[in-house]
Amino acid sequence: MTDTKHATIRYTGMRVGIFVACLAVVTGLGHFGLIPAGIGTSNPLWLIALAILISSPISFIVLSRQREAMSEQVGGAVVRTRQRLHANRTMEDDVDDAARATVPAQSGAASTDAHAADADADAASDGSDTGASTGSTATDSTATDSAATGKRN
């Protein structure tokens, strides 16, 4: 096949060139009266439509190799774009998965620390109550109770 570097530009340019050549031929034939020039003021539209009708099959036959090269170029670009999108999606997924893997470990440690702090607080409050009821002096008990309620003697 042909080089696919500028295949789209080459194909489009050749297609426009064939159309312009057909338009020039049709306009010349219309000018010399060899084809009908149209009805009333429809002359330019008639000639353009006739040039499109003639240039389309010519382009289809003559430009088949250039059309194939353009197809390869466009298809390659689509494949590369899909690969880049897939790579970006998996990269984001990998980062997200790594972040999610570290979050439960951190929150698990935080919840374990919170449970330990609650257990320490429970033990401290149990110890003060048991200390007051196990024979400590009344002043210790009163001081502990007033500290717990926030009142002073």
DSSP file with accessible surface (Angstrom, degrees, kcal/mol):
  #  RESIDUE AA STRUCTURE BP1 BP2  ACC     N-H-->O    O-->H-N    N-H-->O    O-->H-N    TCO  KAPPA ALPHA  PHI   PSI    X-CA   Y-CA   Z-CA
    1    1 A M              0   0  154      0, 0.0     3,-0.1     0, 0.0     2,-0.1   0.000 360.0 360.0 360.0-179.6    0.0    0.0    0.0
    2    2 A T        -     0   0   42     63,-0.3     2,-0.1     1,-0.2     5,-0.1  -0.315 360.0 -72.5 -89.1 170.5    1.0    3.6    0.0
    3    3 A D        -     0   0  102      1,-0.1     3,-0.2    -2,-0.1    -1,-0.2  -0.403  38.0-157.6 -63.2 135.4    2.5    5.7    2.8
    4    4 A T    >   +     0   0   48      1,-0.2     3,-0.6    -2,-0.1     4,-0.3   0.315  65.8  99.1-100.7  10.1   -0.1    6.4    5.5
    5    5 A K  T 3  S+     0   0  141      1,-0.2    -1,-0.2     2,-0.1     3,-0.1   0.941 105.6   8.7 -65.0 -47.6    1.5    9.4    7.0
    6    6 A H  T 3> S+     0   0  100     -3,-0.2     4,-2.6     1,-0.1    -1,-0.2  -0.144  89.1 130.6-122.0  37.6   -0.6   12.0    5.2
    7    7 A A  H <> S+     0   0    1     -3,-0.6     4,-2.8     1,-0.2    63,-0.3   0.874  70.8  51.2 -64.7 -38.5   -3.2    9.7    3.6
    8    8 A T  H  > S+     0   0   47     -4,-0.3     4,-2.5     2,-0.2     5,-0.2   0.931 113.3  44.5 -67.1 -43.4   -6.2   11.6    4.7
    9    9 A I  H  > S+     0   0  123      2,-0.2     4,-2.6     1,-0.2     5,-0.2   0.921 115.1  49.2 -65.9 -42.8   -5.0   14.9    3.4
   10   10 A R  H  X S+     0   0   79     -4,-2.6     4,-2.5     2,-0.2     5,-0.2   0.939 113.0  46.0 -62.5 -46.6   -3.8   13.2    0.1
   11   11 A Y  H  X S+     0   0   22     -4,-2.8     4,-2.5    -5,-0.2    -2,-0.2   0.931 114.2  48.0 -63.4 -45.5   -7.2   11.5   -0.4
   12   12 A T  H  X S+     0   0   72     -4,-2.5     4,-2.6    -5,-0.2     5,-0.2   0.923 112.3  49.3 -63.4 -43.0   -9.2   14.6    0.4
   13   13 A G  H  X S+     0   0   45     -4,-2.6     4,-2.5    -5,-0.2    -1,-0.2   0.916 112.7  46.9 -62.2 -43.3   -7.1   16.7   -1.9
   14   14 A M  H  X S+     0   0   77     -4,-2.5     4,-2.5    -5,-0.2    -1,-0.2   0.895 111.6  51.5 -66.4 -38.3   -7.4   14.2   -4.8
   15   15 A R  H  X S+     0   0   94     -4,-2.5     4,-2.1    -5,-0.2    -2,-0.2   0.923 111.8  45.7 -64.7 -44.3  -11.1   13.9   -4.2
   16   16 A V  H  X S+     0   0   83     -4,-2.6     4,-2.8     2,-0.2     5,-0.2   0.905 111.6  54.2 -63.9 -39.8  -11.6   17.7   -4.4
   17   17 A G  H  X S+     0   0   39     -4,-2.5     4,-2.5    -5,-0.2    -2,-0.2   0.912 108.2  48.1 -61.4 -43.6   -9.3   17.8   -7.5
   18   18 A I  H  X S+     0   0   32     -4,-2.5     4,-2.6     2,-0.2    -1,-0.2   0.919 112.3  49.9 -63.5 -41.7  -11.5   15.3   -9.3
   19   19 A F  H  X S+     0   0   55     -4,-2.1     4,-2.8     2,-0.2    -2,-0.2   0.938 111.2  48.1 -62.2 -46.1  -14.6   17.2   -8.4
   20   20 A V  H  X S+     0   0   81     -4,-2.8     4,-2.6     2,-0.2    -2,-0.2   0.915 111.8  50.3 -63.0 -40.4  -13.1   20.5   -9.6
   21   21 A A  H  X S+     0   0   56     -4,-2.5     4,-2.4    -5,-0.2    -1,-0.2   0.933 112.3  46.9 -63.3 -43.3  -12.0   18.9  -12.9
   22   22 A C  H  X S+     0   0   16     -4,-2.6     4,-2.9     2,-0.2     5,-0.2   0.898 111.3  51.6 -64.8 -39.7  -15.5   17.4  -13.4
   23   23 A L  H  X S+     0   0   46     -4,-2.8     4,-2.8     2,-0.2     5,-0.2   0.915 109.8  49.6 -63.6 -39.7  -17.1   20.8  -12.6
   24   24 A A  H  X S+     0   0   63     -4,-2.6     4,-2.4     2,-0.2    -2,-0.2   0.924 113.1  46.5 -64.6 -42.6  -14.8   22.5  -15.1
   25   25 A V  H  X S+     0   0   91     -4,-2.4     4,-2.7     2,-0.2    -2,-0.2   0.938 114.6  46.4 -65.1 -46.2  -15.7   19.9  -17.8
   26   26 A V  H  X S+     0   0    3     -4,-2.9     4,-2.6     2,-0.2     5,-0.2   0.913 112.7  50.2 -64.7 -40.7  -19.5   20.1  -17.0
   27   27 A T  H  X S+     0   0   63     -4,-2.8     4,-2.4    -5,-0.2    -1,-0.2   0.921 111.6  48.6 -63.9 -41.5  -19.4   23.9  -17.0
   28   28 A G  H  X S+     0   0   28     -4,-2.4     4,-2.0    -5,-0.2     6,-0.2   0.922 112.2  48.2 -63.2 -43.8  -17.6   23.9  -20.4
   29   29 A L  H  <>S+     0   0   62     -4,-2.7     5,-2.3     1,-0.2     6,-0.9   0.898 113.4  48.0 -64.6 -37.7  -20.1   21.5  -21.9
   30   30 A G  H ><5S+     0   0   12     -4,-2.6     3,-0.7     1,-0.2    -2,-0.2   0.874 109.1  53.8 -68.7 -35.9  -22.9   23.6  -20.5
   31   31 A H  H 3<5S+     0   0  153     -4,-2.4    -1,-0.2     1,-0.2    -2,-0.2   0.882 111.4  44.4 -66.2 -38.8  -21.4   26.8  -21.9
   32   32 A F  T 3<5S-     0   0  155     -4,-2.0    -1,-0.2    -5,-0.1    -2,-0.2   0.416 115.5-115.3 -86.9  -0.3  -21.1   25.3  -25.4
   33   33 A G  T < 5S+     0   0   59     -3,-0.7    -3,-0.2    -4,-0.3    -4,-0.1   0.653  78.8 126.4  80.2  15.9  -24.6   23.9  -25.2
   34   34 A L  S   <S+     0   0  127     -5,-2.3    -4,-0.2    -6,-0.2    -5,-0.1   0.733  78.0  30.6 -79.4 -22.0  -23.6   20.2  -25.4
   35   35 A I  S    S-     0   0   37     -6,-0.9    -2,-0.2    -9,-0.1     2,-0.1  -0.933 105.8 -85.0-126.7 158.1  -25.6   19.5  -22.2
   36   36 A P        -     0   0   94      0, 0.0     3,-0.1     0, 0.0    -6,-0.1  -0.376  31.0-146.5 -63.4 137.8  -28.8   21.2  -20.9
   37   37 A A        -     0   0   45      1,-0.3    10,-0.2    -7,-0.1     2,-0.2   0.506  48.0-102.3 -85.1  -2.1  -27.9   24.3  -19.0
   38   38 A G        -     0   0   33      8,-0.1     2,-0.6     7,-0.1    -1,-0.3  -0.532  44.1 -61.2 107.6-179.3  -30.8   23.9  -16.6
   39   39 A I  S >  S-     0   0  152     -2,-0.2     3,-1.6    -3,-0.1     2,-0.2  -0.916  90.2 -44.3-109.7 122.2  -34.1   25.5  -16.2
   40   40 A G  T 3  S-     0   0   74     -2,-0.6     3,-0.4     1,-0.3    -3,-0.0  -0.376 125.6 -11.0  64.9-123.4  -34.2   29.3  -15.6
   41   41 A T  T 3  S+     0   0  143      1,-0.2     4,-0.3    -2,-0.2    -1,-0.3   0.237 109.4  97.0 -95.8  15.3  -31.7   30.3  -13.0
   42   42 A S    <>  +     0   0   44     -3,-1.6     4,-2.6     1,-0.2     5,-0.3   0.335  47.9 111.1 -86.2  10.1  -30.9   26.8  -11.8
   43   43 A N  H  > S+     0   0   64     -3,-0.4     4,-2.3     1,-0.2     5,-0.2   0.914  76.1  44.3 -54.2 -52.9  -27.8   26.6  -14.0
   44   44 A P  H  > S+     0   0   82      0, 0.0     4,-2.4     0, 0.0    -1,-0.2   0.928 116.2  46.5 -63.4 -42.5  -25.1   26.7  -11.2
   45   45 A L  H  > S+     0   0  131     -4,-0.3     4,-2.6     2,-0.2     5,-0.2   0.900 112.6  50.9 -64.9 -40.4  -26.9   24.2   -9.0
   46   46 A W  H  X S+     0   0   98     -4,-2.6     4,-2.4     2,-0.2    -1,-0.2   0.925 111.8  46.7 -61.4 -46.0  -27.5   21.9  -11.9
   47   47 A L  H  X S+     0   0   13     -4,-2.3     4,-2.4    -5,-0.3    -2,-0.2   0.904 113.1  48.8 -66.8 -39.1  -23.9   21.9  -13.0
   48   48 A I  H  X S+     0   0   70     -4,-2.4     4,-2.5    -5,-0.2    -2,-0.2   0.933 112.4  48.2 -65.8 -43.9  -22.7   21.3   -9.4
   49   49 A A  H  X S+     0   0   56     -4,-2.6     4,-2.4     1,-0.2    -2,-0.2   0.914 112.8  48.5 -63.5 -40.7  -25.1   18.4   -8.9
   50   50 A L  H  X S+     0   0   35     -4,-2.4     4,-2.1    -5,-0.2    -1,-0.2   0.906 110.5  51.1 -66.5 -38.6  -24.0   16.9  -12.3
   51   51 A A  H  X S+     0   0    0     -4,-2.4     4,-2.8     2,-0.2    -2,-0.2   0.907 111.0  48.4 -65.6 -39.4  -20.3   17.3  -11.3
   52   52 A I  H  X S+     0   0   83     -4,-2.5     4,-1.9     1,-0.2    -2,-0.2   0.933 110.8  51.3 -64.1 -43.8  -20.9   15.6   -8.0
   53   53 A L  H  < S+     0   0  125     -4,-2.4    -2,-0.2    -5,-0.2    -1,-0.2   0.878 116.3  40.0 -62.7 -37.0  -22.7   12.8   -9.8
   54   54 A I  H  X S+     0   0   69     -4,-2.1     4,-1.1     1,-0.2    -2,-0.2   0.887 115.0  50.5 -80.3 -39.4  -19.9   12.2  -12.2
   55   55 A S  H  X S+     0   0    5     -4,-2.8     4,-2.8    -5,-0.2     5,-0.2   0.801  98.0  68.2 -73.6 -26.0  -17.0   12.7   -9.8
   56   56 A S  H  X S+     0   0   43     -4,-1.9     4,-2.2    -5,-0.2    -1,-0.2   0.955 104.5  38.2 -61.8 -53.6  -18.3   10.2   -7.2
   57   57 A P  H  > S+     0   0   69      0, 0.0     4,-2.1     0, 0.0     5,-0.2   0.880 115.9  54.2 -67.6 -32.4  -17.8    7.0   -9.2
   58   58 A I  H  X S+     0   0   69     -4,-1.1     4,-3.0     1,-0.2     5,-0.4   0.946 111.0  45.7 -62.4 -45.6  -14.6    8.2  -10.7
   59   59 A S  H  X S+     0   0    0     -4,-2.8     4,-1.9     1,-0.2    -1,-0.2   0.892 110.0  55.3 -63.4 -38.4  -13.2    8.9   -7.2
   60   60 A F  H  < S+     0   0  137     -4,-2.2    -1,-0.2    -5,-0.2    -2,-0.2   0.907 117.9  33.6 -62.5 -40.3  -14.5    5.5   -6.0
   61   61 A I  H >< S+     0   0  126     -4,-2.1     3,-0.9    -5,-0.1    -2,-0.2   0.938 123.8  40.8 -81.6 -49.1  -12.6    3.7   -8.8
   62   62 A V  H 3< S+     0   0   89     -4,-3.0     3,-0.4    -5,-0.2     4,-0.2   0.861 117.1  45.6 -73.2 -35.3   -9.5    5.8   -9.2
   63   63 A L  T 3X S+     0   0    5     -4,-1.9     4,-2.4    -5,-0.4    -1,-0.2   0.079  72.8 115.8-100.2  25.9   -8.8    6.5   -5.5
   64   64 A S  H <> S+     0   0   52     -3,-0.9     4,-2.2     1,-0.2    -1,-0.2   0.910  78.8  47.6 -63.2 -41.6   -9.2    3.0   -4.0
   65   65 A R  H  > S+     0   0  161     -3,-0.4     4,-2.2     1,-0.2   -63,-0.3   0.920 113.3  47.7 -66.4 -41.5   -5.6    2.7   -2.9
   66   66 A Q  H  > S+     0   0   25      2,-0.2     4,-2.4     1,-0.2    -1,-0.2   0.880 110.5  52.8 -66.1 -35.5   -5.6    6.1   -1.3
   67   67 A R  H  X S+     0   0   56     -4,-2.4     4,-2.4     2,-0.2    -2,-0.2   0.912 109.3  49.3 -65.8 -40.3   -8.9    5.3    0.4
   68   68 A E  H  X S+     0   0   93     -4,-2.2     4,-2.2     2,-0.2    -2,-0.2   0.913 110.9  49.6 -64.6 -41.4   -7.3    2.1    1.8
   69   69 A A  H  X S+     0   0    0     -4,-2.2     4,-2.2     2,-0.2    -2,-0.2   0.908 111.4  49.2 -64.2 -40.5   -4.3    4.0    3.1
   70   70 A M  H  X S+     0   0   42     -4,-2.4     4,-2.8   -63,-0.3     5,-0.3   0.906 108.9  53.3 -64.9 -39.4   -6.5    6.6    4.7
   71   71 A S  H  X S+     0   0   72     -4,-2.4     4,-2.8     1,-0.2    -2,-0.2   0.907 108.9  48.9 -62.2 -41.3   -8.5    3.8    6.3
   72   72 A E  H  X S+     0   0   95     -4,-2.2     4,-2.5     2,-0.2    -1,-0.2   0.905 111.8  49.7 -64.2 -40.9   -5.3    2.3    7.8
   73   73 A Q  H  X S+     0   0   56     -4,-2.2     4,-2.0     2,-0.2    -2,-0.2   0.947 114.9  42.3 -63.9 -47.3   -4.3    5.7    9.1
   74   74 A V  H  X S+     0   0   75     -4,-2.8     4,-2.3     2,-0.2    -2,-0.2   0.922 114.9  51.0 -67.1 -42.0   -7.6    6.4   10.8
   75   75 A G  H  X S+     0   0   34     -4,-2.8     4,-2.4    -5,-0.3    -1,-0.2   0.907 109.8  50.3 -62.6 -40.5   -7.9    2.8   12.1
   76   76 A G  H  X S+     0   0   23     -4,-2.5     4,-2.5    -5,-0.2    -1,-0.2   0.899 109.7  50.8 -64.0 -39.5   -4.4    3.0   13.6
   77   77 A A  H  X S+     0   0   35     -4,-2.0     4,-2.3     2,-0.2    -2,-0.2   0.900 109.8  50.3 -65.6 -38.3   -5.3    6.3   15.3
   78   78 A V  H  X S+     0   0   62     -4,-2.3     4,-2.5     2,-0.2    -2,-0.2   0.926 110.9  48.8 -65.4 -43.0   -8.4    4.7   16.7
   79   79 A V  H  X S+     0   0   74     -4,-2.4     4,-2.4     1,-0.2    -2,-0.2   0.931 112.2  48.2 -63.4 -44.5   -6.5    1.7   18.1
   80   80 A R  H  X S+     0   0  134     -4,-2.5     4,-2.4     1,-0.2    -1,-0.2   0.907 111.5  50.6 -63.5 -39.4   -3.8    4.0   19.6
   81   81 A T  H  X S+     0   0   61     -4,-2.3     4,-2.6     1,-0.2    -1,-0.2   0.924 110.4  48.9 -64.7 -42.8   -6.5    6.2   21.2
   82   82 A R  H  X S+     0   0  178     -4,-2.5     4,-2.5     1,-0.2    -1,-0.2   0.899 110.9  50.9 -63.0 -39.8   -8.2    3.1   22.7
   83   83 A Q  H  X S+     0   0  125     -4,-2.4     4,-2.6     2,-0.2    -2,-0.2   0.916 110.9  48.4 -64.3 -41.6   -4.9    1.8   24.1
   84   84 A R  H  X S+     0   0  149     -4,-2.4     4,-2.6     2,-0.2    -2,-0.2   0.917 112.0  49.0 -64.0 -42.3   -4.2    5.2   25.7
   85   85 A L  H  X S+     0   0   83     -4,-2.6     4,-2.6     2,-0.2    -2,-0.2   0.918 112.2  48.3 -63.1 -42.1   -7.7    5.3   27.2
   86   86 A H  H  X S+     0   0  113     -4,-2.5     4,-2.7     2,-0.2     5,-0.2   0.920 111.7  49.9 -64.3 -42.1   -7.3    1.8   28.6
   87   87 A A  H  X S+     0   0   49     -4,-2.6     4,-2.3     1,-0.2    -2,-0.2   0.912 111.7  48.5 -63.2 -40.9   -3.9    2.6   30.0
   88   88 A N  H  X S+     0   0   80     -4,-2.6     4,-2.4     2,-0.2    -2,-0.2   0.914 111.8  49.4 -65.4 -41.2   -5.3    5.7   31.7
   89   89 A R  H  X S+     0   0  140     -4,-2.6     4,-2.4     1,-0.2    -2,-0.2   0.928 113.5  45.0 -64.0 -44.7   -8.2    3.8   33.1
   90   90 A T  H  X S+     0   0   51     -4,-2.7     4,-2.6     2,-0.2    -1,-0.2   0.870 111.4  53.8 -69.5 -33.2   -6.0    1.0   34.5
   91   91 A M  H  X S+     0   0  107     -4,-2.3     4,-2.3    -5,-0.2    -2,-0.2   0.938 111.3  45.2 -64.3 -44.8   -3.5    3.6   35.9
   92   92 A E  H  X S+     0   0  125     -4,-2.4     4,-2.6     1,-0.2    -2,-0.2   0.898 113.0  51.3 -64.6 -38.5   -6.3    5.4   37.7
   93   93 A D  H  X S+     0   0   84     -4,-2.4     4,-3.2     2,-0.2    -2,-0.2   0.903 108.9  50.8 -64.7 -40.9   -7.7    2.0   38.9
   94   94 A D  H  X S+     0   0  105     -4,-2.6     4,-2.4     2,-0.2    -2,-0.2   0.927 112.5  45.9 -63.2 -42.8   -4.2    1.0   40.2
   95   95 A V  H  X S+     0   0  100     -4,-2.3     4,-2.3     2,-0.2    -2,-0.2   0.931 115.0  47.9 -64.9 -42.6   -3.9    4.3   42.1
   96   96 A D  H  X S+     0   0   64     -4,-2.6     4,-2.6     2,-0.2    -2,-0.2   0.918 111.8  49.3 -65.0 -43.5   -7.4    3.9   43.5
   97   97 A D  H  X S+     0   0   95     -4,-3.2     4,-2.0     2,-0.2    -1,-0.2   0.906 111.1  50.0 -62.9 -39.7   -6.9    0.3   44.5
   98   98 A A  H  X S+     0   0   59     -4,-2.4     4,-1.5    -5,-0.2    -1,-0.2   0.909 111.7  48.6 -65.2 -39.5   -3.6    1.3   46.3
   99   99 A A  H  X S+     0   0   46     -4,-2.3     4,-1.7     1,-0.2    -2,-0.2   0.908 111.8  48.6 -67.2 -40.2   -5.4    4.1   48.1
  100  100 A R  H  < S+     0   0  158     -4,-2.6    -1,-0.2     1,-0.2    -2,-0.2   0.827 107.3  56.4 -68.5 -31.0   -8.2    1.8   49.1
  101  101 A A  H  X S+     0   0   70     -4,-2.0     4,-0.7     1,-0.2    -1,-0.2   0.856 111.2  42.9 -69.4 -32.7   -5.8   -0.9   50.4
  102  102 A T  H  X S+     0   0   75     -4,-1.5     4,-1.9     2,-0.1    -2,-0.2   0.799 104.6  65.0 -84.2 -26.5   -4.1    1.6   52.7
  103  103 A V  H  X S+     0   0   81     -4,-1.7     4,-2.9     1,-0.2     5,-0.3   0.944 100.8  47.3 -65.3 -48.8   -7.3    3.2   54.0
  104  104 A P  H  > S+     0   0   77      0, 0.0     4,-2.6     0, 0.0     5,-0.2   0.903 111.4  52.5 -62.1 -34.9   -8.7    0.1   55.8
  105  105 A A  H  X S+     0   0   67     -4,-0.7     4,-1.9     2,-0.2    -2,-0.2   0.922 113.4  43.5 -65.8 -40.8   -5.4   -0.6   57.4
  106  106 A Q  H  X S+     0   0  133     -4,-1.9     4,-2.4     2,-0.2    -1,-0.2   0.932 116.4  45.6 -70.7 -43.6   -5.3    2.9   58.8
  107  107 A S  H  X S+     0   0   67     -4,-2.9     4,-2.5     2,-0.2    -2,-0.2   0.870 111.3  54.0 -69.5 -31.9   -8.9    3.0   59.9
  108  108 A G  H  X S+     0   0   27     -4,-2.6     4,-2.1    -5,-0.3    -1,-0.2   0.916 110.2  46.7 -65.5 -40.5   -8.5   -0.4   61.4
  109  109 A A  H  X S+     0   0   50     -4,-1.9     4,-2.5    -5,-0.2    -2,-0.2   0.911 112.5  50.5 -67.9 -38.5   -5.5    0.8   63.4
  110  110 A A  H  X S+     0   0   56     -4,-2.4     4,-2.3     2,-0.2    -2,-0.2   0.911 110.9  47.7 -66.5 -40.8   -7.5    3.9   64.4
  111  111 A S  H  X S+     0   0   53     -4,-2.5     4,-2.4     2,-0.2    -1,-0.2   0.883 110.9  51.7 -69.2 -34.3  -10.4    1.9   65.6
  112  112 A T  H  X S+     0   0   87     -4,-2.1     4,-2.2     2,-0.2    -2,-0.2   0.924 110.8  48.3 -65.3 -41.8   -8.1   -0.4   67.5
  113  113 A D  H  X S+     0   0  112     -4,-2.5     4,-2.4     2,-0.2    -2,-0.2   0.896 110.9  51.2 -63.9 -38.9   -6.6    2.6   69.2
  114  114 A A  H  X S+     0   0   49     -4,-2.3     4,-2.3     2,-0.2    -2,-0.2   0.909 109.8  49.4 -65.6 -41.0  -10.0    4.0   70.0
  115  115 A H  H  X S+     0   0  127     -4,-2.4     4,-2.4     2,-0.2    -2,-0.2   0.903 110.8  50.2 -64.6 -39.3  -11.1    0.7   71.5
  116  116 A A  H  X S+     0   0   47     -4,-2.2     4,-2.4     2,-0.2    -2,-0.2   0.910 110.4  49.7 -65.4 -40.5   -7.9    0.6   73.7
  117  117 A A  H  X S+     0   0   56     -4,-2.4     4,-2.4     2,-0.2    -2,-0.2   0.903 110.9  49.8 -65.9 -39.6   -8.6    4.2   74.8
  118  118 A D  H  X S+     0   0   97     -4,-2.3     4,-2.5     2,-0.2    -2,-0.2   0.915 110.7  49.8 -63.5 -41.6  -12.1    3.2   75.7
  119  119 A A  H  X S+     0   0   56     -4,-2.4     4,-2.5     2,-0.2    -2,-0.2   0.907 110.9  49.5 -64.7 -40.1  -10.9    0.2   77.7
  120  120 A D  H  X S+     0   0  115     -4,-2.4     4,-2.4     2,-0.2    -2,-0.2   0.915 111.4  49.1 -64.5 -40.6   -8.4    2.4   79.6
  121  121 A A  H  X S+     0   0   58     -4,-2.4     4,-2.3     1,-0.2    -2,-0.2   0.912 111.5  49.4 -65.7 -40.7  -11.1    4.9   80.4
  122  122 A D  H  X S+     0   0   98     -4,-2.5     4,-2.5     2,-0.2    -2,-0.2   0.919 111.5  48.9 -63.6 -43.0  -13.3    2.1   81.6
  123  123 A A  H  X S+     0   0   60     -4,-2.5     4,-2.5     1,-0.2    -2,-0.2   0.899 110.9  50.7 -65.0 -39.0  -10.5    0.7   83.8
  124  124 A A  H  X S+     0   0   67     -4,-2.4     4,-1.9     2,-0.2    -1,-0.2   0.920 112.4  45.3 -66.3 -42.2   -9.8    4.1   85.3
  125  125 A S  H  X S+     0   0   52     -4,-2.3     4,-1.8     1,-0.2    -2,-0.2   0.886 113.5  50.3 -70.7 -33.9  -13.4    4.7   86.2
  126  126 A D  H  X S+     0   0   96     -4,-2.5     4,-2.7    -5,-0.2     5,-0.2   0.912 109.3  52.1 -67.0 -39.3  -13.7    1.2   87.6
  127  127 A G  H  X S+     0   0   38     -4,-2.5     4,-2.5     1,-0.2    -2,-0.2   0.891 108.5  49.5 -65.8 -38.1  -10.6    1.7   89.7
  128  128 A S  H  X S+     0   0   44     -4,-1.9     4,-1.7     2,-0.2    -1,-0.2   0.907 113.8  45.8 -71.0 -37.9  -11.8    4.9   91.2
  129  129 A D  H  X S+     0   0   96     -4,-1.8     4,-1.7     2,-0.2    -2,-0.2   0.928 116.0  45.1 -68.6 -43.9  -15.1    3.5   92.1
  130  130 A T  H  X S+     0   0   73     -4,-2.7     4,-1.2     1,-0.2    -2,-0.2   0.871 110.8  54.5 -69.3 -33.0  -13.6    0.3   93.6
  131  131 A G  H  <>S+     0   0   27     -4,-2.5     5,-1.0    -5,-0.2     3,-0.2   0.902 109.5  47.7 -65.9 -38.8  -11.0    2.3   95.4
  132  132 A A  H ><5S+     0   0   28     -4,-1.7     3,-0.5     1,-0.2    -1,-0.2   0.864 116.5  42.8 -70.9 -32.5  -13.6    4.4   97.1
  133  133 A S  H 3<5S+     0   0   95     -4,-1.7    -1,-0.2     1,-0.2    -2,-0.2   0.588 101.2  70.8 -92.2  -8.2  -15.7    1.4   98.1
  134  134 A T  T 3<5S-     0   0  107     -4,-1.2    -1,-0.2    -3,-0.2    -2,-0.1   0.139 125.0 -72.9 -97.4  19.6  -12.8   -0.8   99.2
  135  135 A G  T < 5S+     0   0   69     -3,-0.5    -3,-0.1     1,-0.2    -2,-0.1   0.638  80.0 144.2 110.2  10.9  -11.9    1.1  102.3
  136  136 A S      < -     0   0   46     -5,-1.0    -1,-0.2    -4,-0.1     5,-0.0  -0.397  60.1 -82.6 -75.4 166.0  -10.3    4.3  101.3
  137  137 A T     >  -     0   0   74      1,-0.1     4,-1.8    -2,-0.1     3,-0.2  -0.177  32.8-113.3 -70.2 163.5  -11.0    7.3  103.4
  138  138 A A  H  > S+     0   0   75      1,-0.2     4,-2.6     2,-0.2     5,-0.2   0.822 115.6  58.7 -67.2 -30.1  -14.0    9.4  103.1
  139  139 A T  H  > S+     0   0  101      2,-0.2     4,-2.6     1,-0.2    -1,-0.2   0.910 105.1  49.4 -67.5 -38.9  -12.0   12.3  101.9
  140  140 A D  H  > S+     0   0   87      2,-0.2     4,-2.4     1,-0.2    -2,-0.2   0.917 113.0  47.6 -64.0 -41.4  -10.6   10.3   99.0
  141  141 A S  H  X S+     0   0   31     -4,-1.8     4,-2.6     2,-0.2    -2,-0.2   0.912 113.3  47.3 -66.1 -42.1  -14.1    9.3   98.1
  142  142 A T  H  X S+     0   0   63     -4,-2.6     4,-2.7     2,-0.2     5,-0.2   0.909 112.1  50.1 -67.8 -39.2  -15.4   12.8   98.3
  143  143 A A  H  X S+     0   0   49     -4,-2.6     4,-2.2     2,-0.2    -2,-0.2   0.917 112.4  47.5 -65.4 -40.4  -12.5   14.2   96.3
  144  144 A T  H  X S+     0   0   50     -4,-2.4     4,-2.1    -5,-0.2    -2,-0.2   0.933 114.0  47.1 -67.2 -42.6  -13.1   11.6   93.6
  145  145 A D  H  X S+     0   0   84     -4,-2.6     4,-2.0     1,-0.2     6,-0.2   0.917 113.5  47.3 -66.3 -40.2  -16.8   12.3   93.5
  146  146 A S  H  X>S+     0   0   22     -4,-2.7     4,-1.5     1,-0.2     5,-1.3   0.865 111.2  51.8 -71.4 -31.9  -16.3   16.0   93.4
  147  147 A A  H  <5S+     0   0   79     -4,-2.2    -1,-0.2    -5,-0.2    -2,-0.2   0.896 110.5  49.2 -68.7 -35.6  -13.7   15.6   90.7
  148  148 A A  H  <5S+     0   0   85     -4,-2.1    -2,-0.2     1,-0.2    -1,-0.2   0.872 118.2  38.5 -71.9 -35.6  -16.2   13.5   88.7
  149  149 A T  H  <5S-     0   0   94     -4,-2.0    -1,-0.2    -5,-0.2    -2,-0.2   0.623 107.9-121.9 -91.0 -12.6  -19.0   16.0   89.1
  150  150 A G  T  <5 +     0   0   66     -4,-1.5     2,-0.3     1,-0.3    -3,-0.2   0.649  67.6 129.8  83.9  13.5  -16.8   19.1   88.7
  151  151 A K      < -     0   0  152     -5,-1.3     2,-0.3    -6,-0.2    -1,-0.3  -0.737  48.2-139.2-100.3 155.2  -17.8   20.6   92.1
  152  152 A R              0   0  237     -2,-0.3    -9,-0.0    -3,-0.1    -5,-0.0  -0.804 360.0 360.0-109.1 153.4  -15.4   21.9   94.8
  153  153 A N              0   0  163     -2,-0.3    -1,-0.0   -10,-0.0   -10,-0.0  -0.386 360.0 360.0 -78.5 360.0  -15.7   21.4   98.5
